[in-house]
Amino acid sequence: MPAPHVLSPAPKAAILGGGFIGPVHAEALRRIGVEVVGVLGSSPDRAKPFAQSLGNVTIYQDLDQLLGDPSVQIVHVASPNSLHFEQVHQLLESGRHVICEKPLGVRSFETASLVQLASSKPELAAAVNYNIRYYPLCMEMKARIAKGDLGRVINVSGSYTQDWLLSPRDFNWRIEPDGGSNLRAIADIGTHWMDLAQWVSGLRIEAVFADLSIVHQTRRCPAGPSETFGGWGGERPTVPVKVSTEDQGSVLLRLGGGARGAFQVSQVFAGRKNRLWLEIGGTEGSMAWDSQEPNQLWIGYRDRPNERFERDPALLSTAAANATHYPGGHAEGFPDTFKQLFLDVYQRIANQQLQNPTYPSFADGHRELLLCEAIASSHREERWVSLS
Ligand SMILES: NC(=O)c1ccc[n+]([C@@H]2O[C@H](COP(=O)([O-])OP(=O)(O)OC[C@H]3O[C@@H](n4cnc5c(N)ncnc54)[C@H](O)[C@@H]3O)[C@@H](O)[C@H]2O)c1
């Protein structure tokens, strides 16, 4: 049976960050019956439109004021990456459940300490929002591979490509070095791909060989804030900024069980708006999925016709059927993945089942930081780098 859409009673939530993705969290929470009681932005003024869109909820002046609000039991962290560590640390210390946007932080020694802190508080949910796992057909791929439908997995490959930073006049906080591995395309979208590829295939990336490049050595930074996916903002005055984070990259992979693979990321690939492509080859067959056509799965065979499987709850494995709420032919997409991930977390909170979570954990988030650091070292030193 599919999980219920609406939780009752649900813990009350607050959201940090009201840019592109904070409102996506708020919308998904409304759909499952969770009340958002307050928001925190870079300033009260910038948070105002977001708070108003939620019915004039509280605008916190700072994190301390949020921490002092006893009505807040769970916090969604949707602020820029370099703020995650400090904010998540304080939230967990204060006894709040946390759902943090990816990446969990920008330095692995910090995310390691968050993993430790979370494990010392087993009564709290500590999730990272790798939402792409919650597309029903990604769950279906995982279930079929675990069942052995592909035989032994021998190849895991794909890409994540976007074009919103193609022009040298495109700018966003992501372009600035983050003070950690200082990766951008890999940290921002490559971590989504690596999380999904490992989770679906059931295989860990054990070693990487990376080649990264900067297409625009200088970009024009608009005076004042620029929104994610916001374009260059017309005729606003700009200043030149030297770029040190990669626009694109290719990474060769060695995975568990002897499997091999590769992926590429680009934020400057014309026409690819936001496309994650994952294909997994096995000794008995293969499967491929495209995030821009998320309700279709390609299944390949050597000795019989290939298949195109359309999402239909009646034909899905149990895990995938539980994460789909619409009949076949009624498209489910990006916003639904947030709803499904949040339902998973909030139901486990309600049932006090926070051990061995099915949702992406802080340990998963930390693993992505280790991968980023390995990729940065590999590129710098032009060699294979293993993960311990
Ligand atoms: N899971 C996904 O699909 C997905 C998609 C986009 C972004 N993200 C992640 O979400 C996070 C935010 O990205 P975005 O695209 O929404 O960025 P954005 O720039 O559009 O929004 C960031 C928001 O954070 C606010 N902010 C800045 N300083 C703050 C502070 N000290 N406390 C609280 N809020 C503060 C800003 O005012 C702004 O509203 C990033 O970590 C990003 O990686 C995830």
The ligand as an SDF file (V2000), in Angstrom:
LIG
                    3D

 44 48  0  0  0  0  0  0  0  0999 V2000
   18.3430   18.8160   -3.7090 N   0  0  0  0  0  0  0  0  0  0  0  0
   18.2930   19.6180   -4.7540 C   0  0  0  0  0  0  0  0  0  0  0  0
   17.8020   19.2650   -5.8030 O   0  0  0  0  0  0  0  0  0  0  0  0
   18.8550   21.0220   -4.6440 C   0  0  0  0  0  0  0  0  0  0  0  0
   18.5900   21.9540   -5.6710 C   0  0  0  0  0  0  0  0  0  0  0  0
   19.1040   23.2470   -5.5180 C   0  0  0  0  0  0  0  0  0  0  0  0
   19.8610   23.5930   -4.4160 C   0  0  0  0  0  0  0  0  0  0  0  0
   20.1270   22.6460   -3.4600 N   0  0  0  0  0  0  0  0  0  0  0  0
   20.9490   22.9970   -2.2920 C   0  0  0  0  0  0  0  0  0  0  0  0
   20.1840   23.9160   -1.4980 O   0  0  0  0  0  0  0  0  0  0  0  0
   21.0290   24.8900   -0.9140 C   0  0  0  0  0  0  0  0  0  0  0  0
   20.5440   26.2710   -1.3110 C   0  0  0  0  0  0  0  0  0  0  0  0
   20.6260   26.4160   -2.7100 O   0  0  0  0  0  0  0  0  0  0  0  0
   19.7060   27.4380   -3.5270 P   0  0  0  0  0  0  0  0  0  0  0  0
   19.8430   27.0670   -4.9410 O   0  0  0  0  0  0  0  0  0  0  0  0
   18.3480   27.5040   -2.9270 O   0  0  0  0  0  0  0  0  0  0  0  0
   20.4950   28.7980   -3.2510 O   0  0  0  0  0  0  0  0  0  0  0  0
   19.9030   30.2940   -3.3230 P   0  0  0  0  0  0  0  0  0  0  0  0
   21.0710   31.1810   -3.4480 O   0  0  0  0  0  0  0  0  0  0  0  0
   18.8020   30.3780   -4.3190 O   0  0  0  0  0  0  0  0  0  0  0  0
   19.2560   30.4630   -1.8600 O   0  0  0  0  0  0  0  0  0  0  0  0
   20.0320   30.4680   -0.6910 C   0  0  0  0  0  0  0  0  0  0  0  0
   19.2240   31.1260    0.4060 C   0  0  0  0  0  0  0  0  0  0  0  0
   19.9600   31.0750    1.6270 O   0  0  0  0  0  0  0  0  0  0  0  0
   19.7730   32.2960    2.3070 C   0  0  0  0  0  0  0  0  0  0  0  0
   20.8410   32.5220    3.2820 N   0  0  0  0  0  0  0  0  0  0  0  0
   22.0530   33.1140    3.1100 C   0  0  0  0  0  0  0  0  0  0  0  0
   22.7050   33.1760    4.2880 N   0  0  0  0  0  0  0  0  0  0  0  0
   21.9050   32.5770    5.1990 C   0  0  0  0  0  0  0  0  0  0  0  0
   22.0310   32.3220    6.6040 C   0  0  0  0  0  0  0  0  0  0  0  0
   23.1160   32.7060    7.2900 N   0  0  0  0  0  0  0  0  0  0  0  0
   21.0210   31.6680    7.2340 N   0  0  0  0  0  0  0  0  0  0  0  0
   19.9200   31.2840    6.5480 C   0  0  0  0  0  0  0  0  0  0  0  0
   19.7430   31.5080    5.2340 N   0  0  0  0  0  0  0  0  0  0  0  0
   20.7280   32.1520    4.5640 C   0  0  0  0  0  0  0  0  0  0  0  0
   19.7310   33.3530    1.1870 C   0  0  0  0  0  0  0  0  0  0  0  0
   19.0750   34.5300    1.6420 O   0  0  0  0  0  0  0  0  0  0  0  0
   18.9050   32.6130    0.1460 C   0  0  0  0  0  0  0  0  0  0  0  0
   17.5260   32.8010    0.3670 O   0  0  0  0  0  0  0  0  0  0  0  0
   22.4490   24.5500   -1.3900 C   0  0  0  0  0  0  0  0  0  0  0  0
   23.0890   23.7970   -0.4130 O   0  0  0  0  0  0  0  0  0  0  0  0
   22.2290   23.7080   -2.6370 C   0  0  0  0  0  0  0  0  0  0  0  0
   23.2740   22.7860   -2.8730 O   0  0  0  0  0  0  0  0  0  0  0  0
   19.6370   21.3880   -3.5710 C   0  0  0  0  0  0  0  0  0  0  0  0
  1  2  1  0
  2  3  2  0
  2  4  1  0
  4  5  1  0
  4 44  2  0
  5  6  2  0
  6  7  1  0
  7  8  2  0
  8  9  1  0
  8 44  1  0
  9 10  1  0
  9 42  1  0
 10 11  1  0
 11 12  1  0
 11 40  1  0
 12 13  1  0
 13 14  1  0
 14 15  2  0
 14 16  1  0
 14 17  1  0
 17 18  1  0
 18 19  2  0
 18 20  1  0
 18 21  1  0
 21 22  1  0
 22 23  1  0
 23 24  1  0
 23 38  1  0
 24 25  1  0
 25 26  1  0
 25 36  1  0
 26 27  1  0
 26 35  1  0
 27 28  2  0
 28 29  1  0
 29 30  1  0
 29 35  2  0
 30 31  1  0
 30 32  2  0
 32 33  1  0
 33 34  2  0
 34 35  1  0
 36 37  1  0
 36 38  1  0
 38 39  1  0
 40 41  1  0
 40 42  1  0
 42 43  1  0
M  CHG  2   8   1  16  -1
M  END
$$$$
